Amino acid sequence: MRRWVWMMAAGAAVLLARISTAQVRTPFELDYEEPENVYLPPQGPTPDQLTNQGGVHFSLDTTYLSTYMYRGVDQSTPPIRNEHALQFDGRLDFDLGKLPHPFIGVFSNIFNHDPVSRFEEVRPYGGVAWTIRPITVAGGFNAYIFPNRTGKDTQEGWMSITVDDSRLWHTERPFLQPYVYGAYDFVKYHGFYLEGGIRHDFVFGNSGVVLSAIGDFAYVSHDHYFTGTGPNAESTGFQHYDGGVELSYDLDTLFNVPRRFGTWQVKGYLFYTGSVQSTLLADNRLWGGVGIDFSY
């Protein structure tokens, strides 16, 4: 009998100890749970947010080329062949949100040994670009100025359509980036220049290295600038093609420079330009060069 009494007493002691150490809640607390935090934890900025997020963007591209090829034609001043061209292309873009983005710029080609003028060509340009995914439509105006060269200046209007085909190929970046470009010279040559091309970028991880394969094909229509020589000369037809590679390296990655100060890239170019019809003006050239691009 005593044994059962002792066992009951020990059990009661253990039960009292557990009750004393348990957390006792009032009836008002029984159905209450701590609400989850509806705010996301603070996160660092994305790489895109580390760049210029303002309404005005600036870029300056500087290149040094073995030959200045433009629309399939060697632009060297006779009798010089394969002149080494130093080129500058500065541009301002204005970000208006969902509206078309205006831009203005100026391109210049310089050759110190030119017998007429060191500034062989100055090309002011401007236009608007409007991205309506998956396409970007752009249009504008080019003015070709050749200092101290009488009778060569001219002007043209142009339009282009570029397709972002990443949705079609289910890729993070555009795969072929096909584009169509058309220009009409309304001052001197009164003809059309049409060009279509593709570009594919090979991105090497986070190394900052991008290798781009580029190709294009051009057709001209009644553009007297491209009229060939000889008795069968024409101003309409398939005029030239380009094929080559562009290698770029992100200097911000190399020197660990914050992108809020702008982005720098060094580039290398190697291309071949080929003539399609002998009755049209075009040259066969292997050419290339190096460049450095800054954008902010």
PERA-V7336 format. One record per residue. N is the residue number from 1. NEAR is the number of other ideal C-beta (glycine too) atoms within 12 Angstrom. Layout:
n = {N N}
near = {NEAR NEAR}
This chain:
n = {1 2 3 4 5 6 7 8 9 10 11 12 13 14 15 16 17 18 19 20 21 22 23 24 25 26 27 28 29 30 31 32 33 34 35 36 37 38 39 40 41 42 43 44 45 46 47 48 49 50 51 52 53 54 55 56 57 58 59 60 61 62 63 64 65 66 67 68 69 70 71 72 73 74 75 76 77 78 79 80 81 82 83 84 85 86 87 88 89 90 91 92 93 94 95 96 97 98 99 100 101 102 103 104 105 106 107 108 109 110 111 112 113 114 115 116 117 118 119 120 121 122 123 124 125 126 127 128 129 130 131 132 133 134 135 136 137 138 139 140 141 142 143 144 145 146 147 148 149 150 151 152 153 154 155 156 157 158 159 160 161 162 163 164 165 166 167 168 169 170 171 172 173 174 175 176 177 178 179 180 181 182 183 184 185 186 187 188 189 190 191 192 193 194 195 196 197 198 199 200 201 202 203 204 205 206 207 208 209 210 211 212 213 214 215 216 217 218 219 220 221 222 223 224 225 226 227 228 229 230 231 232 233 234 235 236 237 238 239 240 241 242 243 244 245 246 247 248 249 250 251 252 253 254 255 256 257 258 259 260 261 262 263 264 265 266 267 268 269 270 271 272 273 274 275 276 277 278 279 280 281 282 283 284 285 286 287 288 289 290 291 292 293 294 295 296}
near = {7 8 9 10 11 12 13 14 14 14 14 14 14 14 14 13 12 13 12 11 10 10 10 11 11 9 8 7 11 10 8 10 8 6 7 7 8 6 8 7 7 7 8 8 13 10 16 11 13 17 21 22 15 13 15 19 27 24 26 26 31 26 32 27 34 25 33 37 37 33 37 37 28 28 34 28 26 12 10 20 16 23 29 25 37 29 35 26 29 26 30 24 27 22 23 17 10 10 14 21 27 25 29 26 28 25 32 30 36 26 28 16 17 27 16 18 22 20 25 34 36 28 33 23 30 26 29 25 29 25 22 16 15 19 22 26 25 30 26 30 27 33 27 32 24 24 21 18 20 9 11 22 22 28 24 31 23 31 27 29 26 27 27 24 23 18 15 15 17 10 16 11 19 27 23 24 31 28 28 26 29 27 35 27 30 18 21 19 28 20 31 29 42 31 30 25 29 25 29 24 24 19 20 16 10 11 14 25 23 26 23 29 23 29 27 34 28 37 31 38 26 21 34 23 32 37 26 28 14 12 8 13 17 26 27 22 29 26 38 38 30 38 22 27 23 32 26 31 26 30 23 27 23 15 15 11 20 17 27 17 17 22 32 28 32 29 29 26 33 25 31 24 36 26 27 26 26 21 22 35 33 35 31 20 30 21 32 28 29 24 27 26 31 28 26 24}
